[in-house]
Amino acid sequence: EQNPVHATRVLPSPQNSCAMQSTFKQLGLSEPLCAACAEMGLRRPTPIQAACIGPALDGRDVLGSAETGSGKTAAFALPVLQALSREPYGVFAVVLSPARELAQQIADQFSALGARLPTRVCVVVGGADMMRQALALAERPHIVVATPGRLADHLRSSSGAPGSRRKRVSSCQWFWV
């Protein structure tokens, strides 16, 4: 018997703004993540963060849409890091990015927000040495931020044998596009 997918579509509005949840602590984030937010100058959740973090922490699929600079990366990175802190193992999350530069920015955000946690982040994008990326993937990062084409290249180049990149990536807990 399959469990139904419970998705939440989020478009920030005055009704679901950060007035409802005025702090990251009230959204359910741990002290280390709240401290990381404060260190990064994130004092209160933005509307997209207030709308997405709670449902994501509850294990719901979330579809959010907001303008550039609204805090979307933290809206999905914080719940991933919270879950990772409870159950750290191998490839925990895969984040797909349409561009190399954005992939690096997302990885930088994961590293900064997860600085108080033992978080390993790996960037897998075209234009970089594929062998170095394969070695980084072999070290079992927690978060893989990738462009679709380069991730597909790595999945195709793995054999599917026990312990292969294909098996490690396909067993991740979170997948963000």
Protein Blocks (a to p, Z undefined) as FASTA:
>chain_A
ZZddddddddddfklmcklmmbfklnopafklmmmmmmnopabccfklmmmmmmmmnopa
cdddddehilmmmmmmmmmmmmmmmmgcfjfbdcddfbfklmmmmmmmmmmmmmmpccdd
ddddehiafklmmmmmmnopabdcddfklmmmmmmmpgoighiaklmmmmpfbdcZZ
